[in-house]
Amino acid sequence: MEKEEIKNILSFSGKEARAFFLKSESYCNLELPEYIDVGKMVRNLFHDILHGQISLDAIKSPGCLPETLSDINYALFTNKDGHYEWRKFQFIHPVFYLALVDLITKEENWQFIKHRFALYQRNPAIKAIGLPVENSAGKDKGGQIKNWWEHIEQESIKLSLQYAYVLQTDITNCYPSIYTHSFAWALHGKEFVKKFIEKTSRYQLGNDIDKLLRWMQYGQTNGIPQGSALMDFMAELLLGYIDNRLSNILNCTEVGKYHILRYRDDYKIFTNDPLSGEKILVLLNELLTEFGFKLNAKKTICSDCIISSSIKEDKLAWLSYNKDFQSYQGELLNLYVFSKRYPNSGRLISELEHVYNDLDVQQETKKYMQDPIVVLAILVDMMISNPRIYPICSAVISKIIFQYIPDNAKECILSEIYNKFQYVINNAYLELWFQRIAIPLGLDHAYKYKHKICQLIQGKEGILWNNSWVKEKYVDSLSKNSWLLLDKKNKVSPVINPLEFKVFFNYDFR
């Protein structure tokens, strides 16, 4: 097995960073069925159609204004709680995705951006851990989680030797709140940009980034698309600038010894007295307000138990749950109860992976299947309230249907699952994984999907993105839906492959 090496993106050259952002896993960080590969389409467009040259003026039809179109990107919604809370992920229009990647990875621009990050990271008491990484021996997402475990959870426990208190908080709706003009501030300094407000050539890179983000989002100046390593990097560019501003403020303020760990929009502030932590929090909140952000009051907690506060509540709670079951029904009911108390817990994923694996070695585990319909009902109900487990839950369901449900009953069971899912609002991601179960059973044709991506996979006419602003010579290439790998779709296994849902293959973070 290849030795694992996790590389921070700032260790890359501009050319290497470009290759990283053009990977399928970087384009979309959701787990997707194996027959969906938008990244491959983006790379083909870049190399074969555009020959490595991106110019929006050359691609855009004369007189067309993409910023006047509301559906440039394809929005894939996922429901967060089974009811009225949902999150919007976006498949950025390939042309705009390429344009932004090309802009920031031009060697001169990339070196300038790296120089800015070096400035942001000068204060050793403020550590940012959320930059994208590349994992040489597995999925990049796995490397990112391992990075979090080592540098947030484990580092927090170590810091309990030096500090008595930890204050935790996060930014409310971070990505949707980002002000696109503030990227120019991050790259060139807010005071500099304000001074030369009429001379945008003085801060051209930041201005170009701002323009691209607005053009791909209906001209809006608030929010950036969620769902890609590229946008995670852009968010870090801004949040790193805020780290630097906070560092400068704290250098001029008497707050005593402190240490701050930040993972994306989550903050942990370590101090030796609660008043210092509160003072830092107030200063951080004032600074964030300047950028249109606000802290989440409901998630702001101060504790003098650093070790227990450093480990997620659900992880600690799982230690006390019964794990010795003779049947899958008992095991999943236990997990179901846990999911109601700790929705979207990462522990749900790892335990469901154990169930998936155990189904192949029942004699060794000595577990038995009391009633597969009852087990399926439990899994389906868990899925509705826990979008994080859609891929792994779908995999377990696919295996149970394949191994335990007679062929003459499969269609009836699948229809009942489909009807249950129809009550979930904004269920595109859920529908996508249901379709993955239906296709190899030859039952996909039986369902009327609500969401465009599922309709296209089913064989309906249409395209994901609005290409009305693109010159005719490029429209055909963008309209072929080459992100859908028909060969893989037609040969897809009835049991979902671990490569489609697994992030880790050799880790168990305890």
VEXSEPA-259578 format. One record per residue (C-alpha): residue number from 1; residue in one letter; y, x, z. Coordinates in Angstrom, 2 decimals. Each point is the difference from the previous one (the first is absolute). Example, Ala and Ser with C-alpha at 12.3 -4.5 7.8 and 13.67 -1.06 7.14 Angstrom:
2
[1 a [-4.50 12.30 7.80]] [2 s [3.44 1.37 -0.66]] 
This chain:
510
[1 m [0.00 0.00 0.00]] [2 e [3.47 1.25 -0.88]] [3 k [1.97 1.36 2.93]] [4 e [2.81 -2.37 0.87]] [5 e [3.57 1.14 -0.49]] [6 i [2.93 -2.32 0.68]] [7 k [3.20 1.06 -1.75]] [8 n [3.46 -1.34 0.76]] [9 i [1.82 -1.00 -3.17]] [10 l [2.88 2.35 0.81]] [11 s [-2.35 2.94 -0.59]] [12 f [-0.21 -1.00 -3.70]] [13 s [2.01 1.20 -2.96]] [14 g [1.77 -2.63 -2.07]] [15 k [-2.88 -0.01 -2.51]] [16 e [-2.59 -0.41 2.76]] [17 a [2.02 -2.79 1.63]] [18 r [0.15 -1.81 -3.33]] [19 a [-3.79 0.21 -0.38]] [20 f [-0.38 -1.33 3.55]] [21 f [2.23 -3.02 -0.60]] [22 l [-1.82 -0.79 -3.27]] [23 k [-3.35 -0.35 1.81]] [24 s [-1.37 -3.54 0.24]] [25 e [-0.14 0.25 3.79]] [26 s [3.69 0.94 0.10]] [27 y [1.06 -2.85 -2.29]] [28 c [-1.61 -2.60 2.25]] [29 n [-1.15 0.65 3.56]] [30 l [-1.88 -3.28 0.33]] [31 e [-3.80 0.06 -0.31]] [32 l [-0.80 -1.68 -3.32]] [33 p [-3.21 -0.97 -1.85]] [34 e [-1.31 2.86 -2.11]] [35 y [0.89 -1.66 -3.31]] [36 i [3.75 0.10 0.79]] [37 d [1.71 3.33 -0.75]] [38 v [3.73 -0.36 -0.64]] [39 g [0.46 3.73 0.61]] [40 k [-2.13 0.79 -3.05]] [41 m [2.22 -2.24 -2.11]] [42 v [3.12 1.72 1.34]] [43 r [-1.39 3.46 -0.81]] [44 n [-1.05 -1.05 -3.50]] [45 l [3.44 -1.45 -0.65]] [46 f [1.64 3.21 1.17]] [47 h [-2.19 2.47 -1.91]] [48 d [-1.19 -1.89 -3.10]] [49 i [2.82 -2.41 -0.80]] [50 l [3.12 1.66 1.41]] [51 h [-1.31 3.58 -0.38]] [52 g [1.37 1.01 3.38]] [53 q [3.56 -1.03 -0.84]] [54 i [1.61 -2.81 2.00]] [55 s [3.32 -1.41 -1.10]] [56 l [0.85 -3.55 0.98]] [57 d [2.73 -0.10 -2.65]] [58 a [-2.59 0.87 -2.66]] [59 i [-2.53 -2.58 1.28]] [60 k [2.42 -2.83 0.80]] [61 s [0.92 -2.47 -2.74]] [62 p [3.73 0.15 -0.88]] [63 g [1.97 -2.54 1.97]] [64 c [-2.85 -0.76 2.42]] [65 l [0.78 0.26 3.70]] [66 p [-3.20 0.38 2.04]] [67 e [1.95 -0.54 3.22]] [68 t [0.55 -3.63 -1.07]] [69 l [-3.76 -0.68 0.00]] [70 s [-1.61 -1.14 3.24]] [71 d [-3.59 0.81 -0.94]] [72 i [0.13 3.62 -1.16]] [73 n [-2.67 0.98 2.55]] [74 y [-3.17 -1.92 0.79]] [75 a [-0.05 -1.30 3.58]] [76 l [-3.34 -0.19 1.79]] [77 f [0.33 -1.95 3.23]] [78 t [-2.27 0.30 3.00]] [79 n [0.06 -2.43 2.88]] [80 k [0.36 1.74 3.37]] [81 d [-1.18 -2.75 2.35]] [82 g [-1.61 -2.73 -2.12]] [83 h [3.13 -2.14 0.31]] [84 y [3.68 0.69 -0.76]] [85 e [0.37 3.74 0.42]] [86 w [-0.64 2.09 -3.07]] [87 r [0.73 3.34 -1.58]] [88 k [0.96 0.73 -3.60]] [89 f [-1.57 3.02 -1.69]] [90 q [1.21 0.87 -3.48]] [91 f [-1.56 1.56 -3.06]] [92 i [3.15 1.71 -1.26]] [93 h [0.58 -0.35 -3.73]] [94 p [-1.68 3.08 -1.56]] [95 v [3.15 1.07 -1.86]] [96 f [2.16 -0.12 3.12]] [97 y [-2.68 1.68 2.09]] [98 l [-0.18 2.83 -2.51]] [99 a [3.78 0.23 -0.25]] [100 l [0.37 0.47 3.76]] [101 v [-2.89 2.49 0.21]] [102 d [1.46 1.97 -2.91]] [103 l [3.45 0.03 1.57]] [104 i [-0.95 1.28 3.45]] [105 t [-2.66 2.50 -1.18]] [106 k [2.13 1.86 -2.53]] [107 e [-0.22 3.48 1.49]] [108 e [3.71 0.32 0.75]] [109 n [0.14 -3.44 1.64]] [110 w [-3.26 0.56 1.88]] [111 q [1.19 3.29 1.48]] [112 f [3.26 -1.66 1.04]] [113 i [-1.93 -2.84 1.70]] [114 k [-2.25 2.51 1.78]] [115 h [3.11 1.83 1.19]] [116 r [1.30 -3.27 1.47]] [117 f [-3.28 -0.58 1.82]] [118 a [0.17 3.54 1.41]] [119 l [3.43 -0.92 1.39]] [120 y [-1.37 -3.23 1.51]] [121 q [-2.83 1.86 1.74]] [122 r [2.03 2.75 1.72]] [123 n [-0.17 -1.57 3.46]] [124 p [-3.48 0.73 1.46]] [125 a [0.52 -2.79 2.56]] [126 i [-0.05 -2.66 -2.77]] [127 k [-3.23 -0.07 -2.01]] [128 a [-0.57 -2.28 -3.00]] [129 i [-3.66 -0.48 -0.98]] [130 g [0.13 -2.64 -2.73]] [131 l [0.39 2.05 -3.19]] [132 p [-2.73 -0.61 -2.62]] [133 v [-2.90 2.45 0.04]] [134 e [-2.78 0.92 -2.41]] [135 n [-3.57 0.21 1.27]] [136 s [-2.15 2.42 -1.99]] [137 a [-3.32 -1.42 1.23]] [138 g [0.60 -3.75 0.14]] [139 k [2.56 -2.73 -0.33]] [140 d [3.63 0.90 0.63]] [141 k [0.30 -3.07 2.22]] [142 g [-2.75 1.49 2.18]] [143 g [1.97 3.24 0.23]] [144 q [3.09 -1.99 0.99]] [145 i [-1.86 -1.75 2.81]] [146 k [-1.50 3.28 1.20]] [147 n [3.51 1.45 -0.03]] [148 w [1.21 -2.90 2.16]] [149 w [-2.91 0.44 2.42]] [150 e [0.59 3.73 0.43]] [151 h [3.80 0.06 0.06]] [152 i [0.83 -3.34 1.65]] [153 e [-2.86 -1.13 2.22]] [154 q [-1.39 3.39 1.00]] [155 e [3.41 1.65 0.18]] [156 s [1.29 -2.84 2.21]] [157 i [-2.82 0.62 2.47]] [158 k [0.86 3.71 0.09]] [159 l [3.65 -0.81 0.64]] [160 s [-1.01 -1.80 3.22]] [161 l [-0.21 3.50 1.53]] [162 q [3.72 0.53 -0.63]] [163 y [1.54 -3.46 0.32]] [164 a [-0.17 -2.88 2.47]] [165 y [1.12 -2.91 -2.20]] [166 v [-0.46 -1.26 -3.56]] [167 l [2.09 -2.66 -1.68]] [168 q [-1.48 -1.60 -3.12]] [169 t [1.81 -2.03 -2.65]] [170 d [0.09 -0.71 -3.71]] [171 i [2.34 -1.21 -2.74]] [172 t [-0.19 -3.69 -0.89]] [173 n [-0.85 -0.61 -3.68]] [174 c [0.71 3.60 -0.93]] [175 y [-0.68 0.13 -3.76]] [176 p [1.62 -3.40 -0.80]] [177 s [3.12 1.13 1.95]] [178 i [0.60 3.33 -1.75]] [179 y [3.43 0.16 -1.64]] [180 t [-0.45 1.67 -3.38]] [181 h [3.47 1.63 0.04]] [182 s [-1.09 1.91 3.12]] [183 f [-2.27 2.29 -2.04]] [184 a [3.15 1.69 -1.26]] [185 w [1.05 0.41 3.64]] [186 a [-3.38 1.55 0.85]] [187 l [0.15 2.50 -2.85]] [188 h [3.66 0.89 0.03]] [189 g [1.37 -1.07 3.39]] [190 k [1.69 -3.30 0.76]] [191 e [3.43 1.56 0.52]] [192 f [-0.25 1.89 -3.29]] [193 v [-0.96 -3.14 -1.95]] [194 k [2.79 -2.03 1.60]] [195 k [2.51 2.75 -0.79]] [196 f [-0.98 0.11 -3.67]] [197 i [-0.74 -3.70 -0.39]] [198 e [1.74 -0.09 -3.39]] [199 k [-1.72 3.17 -1.26]] [200 t [-3.67 -0.89 -0.11]] [201 s [-0.79 3.16 -1.95]] [202 r [0.47 1.88 3.28]] [203 y [-3.06 -1.76 1.41]] [204 q [-1.84 -0.77 -3.23]] [205 l [-3.59 0.25 1.25]] [206 g [0.54 -2.46 2.83]] [207 n [1.91 -2.30 -2.33]] [208 d [-2.80 0.09 -2.60]] [209 i [-2.61 -0.84 2.64]] [210 d [2.16 -2.87 1.22]] [211 k [0.38 -1.31 -3.56]] [212 l [-3.74 0.10 -0.75]] [213 l [-0.86 -1.81 3.22]] [214 r [2.58 -2.71 -0.72]] [215 w [-1.09 -0.41 -3.62]] [216 m [-3.61 -0.59 0.97]] [217 q [1.02 -2.57 2.65]] [218 y [2.23 -2.57 -1.66]] [219 g [3.10 2.08 0.70]] [220 q [-0.42 -0.31 3.77]] [221 t [1.28 2.76 2.29]] [222 n [-2.22 -0.98 2.94]] [223 g [-3.66 0.93 0.19]] [224 i [-2.44 2.22 -1.85]] [225 p [-3.47 -1.02 -1.28]] [226 q [-2.88 0.43 2.42]] [227 g [-3.46 1.23 -0.85]] [228 s [0.15 3.51 -1.47]] [229 a [0.15 3.63 1.16]] [230 l [3.14 0.35 -2.12]] [231 m [1.88 -2.59 2.07]] [232 d [-1.41 1.45 3.23]] [233 f [1.54 3.30 -1.08]] [234 m [3.33 -1.65 -0.83]] [235 a [0.06 -1.67 3.42]] [236 e [-0.67 3.36 1.66]] [237 l [2.92 1.49 -1.91]] [238 l [2.34 -2.50 1.64]] [239 l [-1.63 -0.06 3.44]] [240 g [-0.01 3.81 0.04]] [241 y [3.76 -0.05 -0.58]] [242 i [0.33 -2.37 2.96]] [243 d [-2.10 2.43 2.09]] [244 n [2.47 2.73 -0.86]] [245 r [2.99 -2.16 0.88]] [246 l [-1.64 -0.94 3.31]] [247 s [-0.70 3.67 0.72]] [248 n [3.68 0.86 -0.51]] [249 i [1.06 -2.83 2.32]] [250 l [-2.46 1.02 2.72]] [251 n [1.19 3.61 -0.19]] [252 c [3.41 -1.25 1.07]] [253 t [-1.33 -2.33 2.70]] [254 e [-1.41 0.73 3.45]] [255 v [-3.43 -1.62 -0.09]] [256 g [-2.17 2.73 1.50]] [257 k [-3.30 1.21 -1.42]] [258 y [-1.56 -2.34 -2.57]] [259 h [-2.56 -0.12 -2.80]] [260 i [-0.17 -2.60 -2.79]] [261 l [-2.98 -0.73 -2.21]] [262 r [0.59 -2.26 -2.99]] [263 y [-2.63 -1.41 -2.33]] [264 r [1.81 -1.88 -2.77]] [265 d [1.97 -2.69 1.86]] [266 d [-1.75 0.45 3.39]] [267 y [1.65 2.13 2.70]] [268 k [-1.35 1.54 3.22]] [269 i [2.72 1.49 2.25]] [270 f [-1.22 2.28 2.81]] [271 t [2.25 0.81 2.98]] [272 n [-0.23 0.84 3.69]] [273 d [2.01 -2.97 1.17]] [274 p [0.29 -3.54 -1.39]] [275 l [3.81 0.06 -0.14]] [276 s [-0.05 2.90 -2.48]] [277 g [-2.44 -1.93 -2.16]] [278 e [2.23 -3.07 0.10]] [279 k [3.04 2.10 -0.92]] [280 i [-1.79 1.49 -3.02]] [281 l [-1.16 -3.48 -1.01]] [282 v [3.55 -1.36 0.11]] [283 l [1.27 2.91 -2.13]] [284 l [-2.87 -0.49 -2.47]] [285 n [0.68 -3.72 -0.23]] [286 e [3.72 0.58 -0.68]] [287 l [-0.89 2.50 -2.72]] [288 l [-2.56 -2.27 -1.64]] [289 t [2.49 -2.88 -0.06]] [290 e [2.22 2.19 -2.16]] [291 f [-2.80 -0.06 -2.61]] [292 g [-0.74 -3.71 0.22]] [293 f [-3.03 0.41 2.28]] [294 k [-0.70 -1.46 3.41]] [295 l [-2.60 0.80 2.62]] [296 n [-2.74 -2.44 0.89]] [297 a [0.83 -1.16 3.53]] [298 k [-3.46 -1.62 0.44]] [299 k [-1.75 3.31 -0.67]] [300 t [2.30 2.20 2.09]] [301 i [-1.89 1.14 3.11]] [302 c [0.60 2.67 2.64]] [303 s [-2.97 1.36 1.96]] [304 d [-0.79 2.68 2.52]] [305 c [-3.68 -0.05 -1.08]] [306 i [0.27 2.24 -3.02]] [307 i [-3.72 0.40 -0.68]] [308 s [-0.80 -3.72 0.02]] [309 s [3.19 -0.69 -1.99]] [310 s [-0.98 2.63 -2.57]] [311 i [-3.25 -1.76 -0.87]] [312 k [0.25 -3.37 -1.71]] [313 e [-0.68 -2.95 2.30]] [314 d [-2.79 -1.34 -2.21]] [315 k [-1.75 3.37 0.01]] [316 l [-0.02 0.10 3.79]] [317 a [-1.07 -3.63 0.28]] [318 w [-2.96 0.51 -2.32]] [319 l [-1.52 2.41 2.51]] [320 s [-0.64 -2.91 2.38]] [321 y [-1.56 -2.34 -2.57]] [322 n [-3.76 -0.56 -0.08]] [323 k [-1.54 1.85 -2.95]] [324 d [-3.72 -0.48 0.61]] [325 f [-1.12 -2.93 -2.15]] [326 q [-3.37 -0.97 -1.42]] [327 s [1.42 -2.20 -2.76]] [328 y [2.77 0.25 -2.58]] [329 q [1.26 -3.39 1.14]] [330 g [0.56 1.24 3.55]] [331 e [1.59 3.23 -1.21]] [332 l [2.41 -1.79 -2.33]] [333 l [0.92 -2.67 2.56]] [334 n [0.95 2.83 2.35]] [335 l [2.10 1.57 -2.76]] [336 y [1.49 -3.42 -0.82]] [337 v [1.23 -0.42 3.60]] [338 f [1.45 3.52 -0.11]] [339 s [1.78 -0.76 -3.31]] [340 k [1.73 -3.02 1.53]] [341 r [1.42 2.15 2.77]] [342 y [0.74 3.04 -2.19]] [343 p [0.60 -1.18 -3.59]] [344 n [-0.08 2.61 -2.75]] [345 s [-1.39 2.65 2.33]] [346 g [-1.39 3.09 -1.66]] [347 r [-3.03 -0.39 2.29]] [348 l [-0.99 -3.11 -1.98]] [349 i [-0.37 2.14 -3.12]] [350 s [-2.21 2.63 1.60]] [351 e [-2.24 -2.58 1.72]] [352 l [-0.40 -2.02 -3.20]] [353 e [-0.96 3.21 -1.79]] [354 h [-2.78 0.41 2.57]] [355 v [-1.18 -3.54 -0.78]] [356 y [0.09 0.75 -3.74]] [357 n [-2.13 3.12 0.50]] [358 d [-2.39 -1.67 2.48]] [359 l [-0.90 -2.72 -2.48]] [360 d [-1.89 2.66 -1.98]] [361 v [-2.00 1.32 2.96]] [362 q [-0.83 -3.09 2.05]] [363 q [-3.36 1.28 1.22]] [364 e [1.66 3.06 1.50]] [365 t [2.86 -1.92 1.65]] [366 k [-2.36 -2.79 1.18]] [367 k [2.70 -2.58 -0.73]] [368 y [-0.96 -3.24 -1.64]] [369 m [1.75 -2.65 -2.07]] [370 q [-0.14 -3.32 1.87]] [371 d [1.81 -2.10 -2.61]] [372 p [1.83 1.67 -2.91]] [373 i [2.23 -3.06 -0.54]] [374 v [1.28 0.23 3.58]] [375 v [0.65 3.73 -0.43]] [376 l [1.89 -0.64 -3.26]] [377 a [2.11 -2.69 1.69]] [378 i [1.01 2.45 2.74]] [379 l [0.91 2.68 -2.55]] [380 v [2.06 -2.41 -2.12]] [381 d [2.00 -1.20 3.02]] [382 m [0.64 3.60 1.05]] [383 m [1.29 0.85 -3.47]] [384 i [2.57 -2.79 -0.01]] [385 s [1.91 1.44 2.97]] [386 n [-0.59 3.70 -0.72]] [387 p [1.08 1.17 -3.48]] [388 r [-0.71 3.59 0.92]] [389 i [-3.73 -0.79 -0.10]] [390 y [-0.10 -1.84 -3.36]] [391 p [-1.77 2.86 -1.84]] [392 i [-2.64 0.84 2.65]] [393 c [-0.59 -3.67 0.89]] [394 s [-0.49 -0.81 -3.68]] [395 a [-2.50 2.84 -0.20]] [396 v [-2.00 -1.33 2.97]] [397 i [0.10 -3.53 -1.46]] [398 s [-1.19 1.29 -3.39]] [399 k [-2.96 1.73 1.63]] [400 i [-1.00 -3.05 2.07]] [401 i [0.21 -2.30 -3.03]] [402 f [-2.06 2.44 -2.06]] [403 q [-2.66 0.61 2.67]] [404 y [-0.28 -3.32 1.86]] [405 i [1.24 -2.90 -2.13]] [406 p [-2.43 -1.44 -2.58]] [407 d [1.24 0.03 -3.60]] [408 n [0.11 -3.80 -0.15]] [409 a [2.34 -0.11 3.03]] [410 k [2.41 2.82 -0.91]] [411 e [2.38 -2.17 -2.04]] [412 c [0.29 -2.63 2.74]] [413 i [0.71 2.60 2.70]] [414 l [2.57 1.80 -2.14]] [415 s [1.80 -3.27 -0.78]] [416 e [0.26 -0.77 3.70]] [417 i [1.54 3.42 0.63]] [418 y [2.41 -0.48 -2.92]] [419 n [1.11 -3.42 1.33]] [420 k [0.56 1.48 3.46]] [421 f [2.24 2.72 -1.44]] [422 q [2.16 -2.55 -1.84]] [423 y [1.62 -0.99 3.29]] [424 v [1.44 3.50 0.40]] [425 i [3.60 0.29 -1.21]] [426 n [0.85 2.95 -2.28]] [427 n [-3.62 1.08 -0.25]] [428 a [0.10 2.21 -3.13]] [429 y [-1.69 3.00 1.64]] [430 l [-2.63 -2.25 1.59]] [431 e [-0.64 -1.71 -3.33]] [432 l [-0.37 3.39 -1.69]] [433 w [-2.84 0.98 2.33]] [434 f [-1.65 -3.41 -0.22]] [435 q [-0.05 0.47 -3.76]] [436 r [-1.73 3.36 0.48]] [437 i [-2.87 -1.85 1.72]] [438 a [-0.16 -2.72 -2.68]] [439 i [0.00 2.15 -3.16]] [440 p [-3.44 1.68 0.26]] [441 l [-1.56 -3.33 1.02]] [442 g [1.15 -1.47 -3.32]] [443 l [2.11 -2.60 1.82]] [444 d [3.54 1.23 -0.69]] [445 h [0.53 -2.63 -2.71]] [446 a [-0.44 -2.80 2.55]] [447 y [3.29 0.61 1.80]] [448 k [3.64 -0.73 -0.81]] [449 y [1.86 2.98 1.43]] [450 k [3.64 -0.44 0.99]] [451 h [1.08 3.58 -0.52]] [452 k [0.74 1.73 -3.28]] [453 i [-2.02 3.16 0.62]] [454 c [-3.14 -2.03 0.71]] [455 q [0.62 -2.16 -3.06]] [456 l [0.29 3.10 -2.21]] [457 i [-3.22 1.44 1.45]] [458 q [-1.65 -3.34 -0.74]] [459 g [0.99 0.38 -3.66]] [460 k [3.13 -2.14 -0.25]] [461 e [2.86 1.07 -2.30]] [462 g [3.06 1.72 1.46]] [463 i [1.33 3.23 1.46]] [464 l [0.88 1.14 3.52]] [465 w [3.57 1.13 -0.61]] [466 n [3.04 -1.36 -1.82]] [467 n [0.39 2.21 -3.09]] [468 s [2.71 -2.04 -1.72]] [469 w [2.50 2.83 0.54]] [470 v [-2.23 2.66 -1.64]] [471 k [0.29 1.07 -3.64]] [472 e [-2.61 -1.59 -2.24]] [473 k [-1.70 3.33 -0.80]] [474 y [-1.02 0.35 3.66]] [475 v [-0.84 -3.63 0.78]] [476 d [-3.54 0.12 -1.44]] [477 s [-0.94 2.93 2.22]] [478 l [1.29 -1.83 3.07]] [479 s [-1.63 -3.30 -0.96]] [480 k [-3.60 1.16 -0.39]] [481 n [-0.83 -0.40 3.68]] [482 s [-1.72 3.37 -0.12]] [483 w [0.15 0.04 3.82]] [484 l [-3.05 -2.31 -0.21]] [485 l [-3.10 2.11 -0.63]] [486 l [-2.20 -2.47 -1.87]] [487 d [-3.05 2.27 -0.09]] [488 k [0.03 0.25 3.80]] [489 k [0.71 -3.71 0.42]] [490 n [-2.96 -0.95 -2.20]] [491 k [-2.36 2.34 1.86]] [492 v [1.29 -0.49 3.53]] [493 s [-2.67 -0.17 2.73]] [494 p [-0.59 -3.24 1.94]] [495 v [0.26 2.07 3.19]] [496 i [3.44 1.56 0.33]] [497 n [-0.18 3.79 -0.12]] [498 p [1.27 1.99 3.05]] [499 l [2.27 1.99 -2.31]] [500 e [2.01 -3.19 -0.57]] [501 f [0.81 -0.61 3.67]] [502 k [-0.72 3.11 2.05]] [503 v [2.89 2.26 1.01]] [504 f [-2.09 2.33 2.18]] [505 f [-3.56 1.20 -0.45]] [506 n [-0.30 2.62 2.75]] [507 y [2.46 -0.94 2.75]] [508 d [-0.10 -2.13 3.12]] [509 f [3.30 0.40 1.83]] [510 r [-0.64 -0.54 3.69]] 
